[in-house]
Amino acid sequence: MTSWTNTKWNEFSEFYKEKKVLVTGHTGFKGSWLCRLLINAGASVTGYSLNPPTTPSLFEVTGLSGYMNSITGDIRDLEHLKNVFEETKPEIVFHLAAQPIVRDSYKDPVYTYETNVMGTVNVLECIRLTSSVKSFLNVTTDKVYENKEWEYGYRETDPLDGYDPYSNSKSCSELVTHSYAKSFFSDGRTAVSTSRAGNVIGGGDFANDRIIPDCIRAASKKQDIIVRNPHSTRPYQHVLEPLSVYMTIAMKQYEDRSFQGYYNVGPDDRDCITTGTLAGLFCEIWGEGLTWVDRFSGGPHEANFLKLDCSRIKQVFGWSPRYGVKEAVEKTVQWAKAYLGGADMLEVMDRQIEEFFDL
């Protein structure tokens, strides 16, 4: 039986071949994986982003700049962004550029709102002024919902009202997108969607204040993993899960505008686990006697219980997760050990893409 992912890759290769695609935030963790997927599917990819947000970075260790048009720019710079749209004339736009860390949003809320809200306004304004764009996807987060700490998964129809500056700015980004869709794109020229993804894990995430990068840093130094909030429940998924959905949404709405809308993408309920459980799973898979310790630090407010109801995307696109959380951690550990061992990381990246899509 042919898998959803294998069938989807065949569609991607046919659809994205020679399509002009613009990705904002392409030097980030998810952006780098998305660009490689698009490049492998035959797209002509332009990226617009600040320099990589971490050192090292996935974008640099895989040498992706040699395979695409990589433009350094600030999403807050409307005039520069307009010039890029005019020069590249994209047909499809994926908007991933953001300040993505909850704790950092408490430290610098103004920058967070400028980037996540006005950055979205600027991208949509450029799309409004660029007739070539037929499909736009704004990538937001599962944290856009008004969090009630309930055990049910949030649905696309639930109220948006993120608590902390990061989550709230992403809620605002959603609302900006909804307004532009109704105000300027109701004529059908450009299909517009947003996708609200759960917590992603995978090889090449070097960010601060994320549990898996923290685990890898500790493991590489043979130190205990410090877990600051082990009882928080999150919907963990491998990075290729939401990216395959993003590419599907952009493709389907390009061909048929009725597919535009708002979509959750996250794991099944059994893979919504506590941070402590995730850390324990990581230690088990890494081996070498690795352990974690509970160092609950209080700190600024973050949601304690969070998961998504993904029945809409399953019904509309026939999607189902390829990996459970255990397999997602296994793939991440494989990537990290290859990196620490000095492997060719673009080859490792491509191999994991092939495995995910059953190629």
Secondary structure, DSSP 8 states (H G I E B T S, - for coil): ---HHHHHHHHHHHHHTT-EEEEETTTSHHHHHHHHHHHHTT-EEEEEESS-SSSS-HHHHTTGGGGSEEEE--TT-HHHHHHHHHHH--SEEEE------HHHHHH-HHHHHIIIIIHHHHHHHHHHT-TT--EEEEE--GGGB-----SS-B-TTS-B--SSHHHHHHHHHHHHHHHHHHHHSTTSSSEEEEEEE-EEE-TT---TT-HHHHHHHHHHTT--EEES-TT-EEEEEETHHHHHHHHHHHHHHHH-GGG-SEEEE---GGGEEEHHHHHHHHHHHH-TT--EEE-----S---SB--B--HHHHHHH----S--HHHHHHHHHHHHHHHHTT--HHHHHHHHHHHHTT-
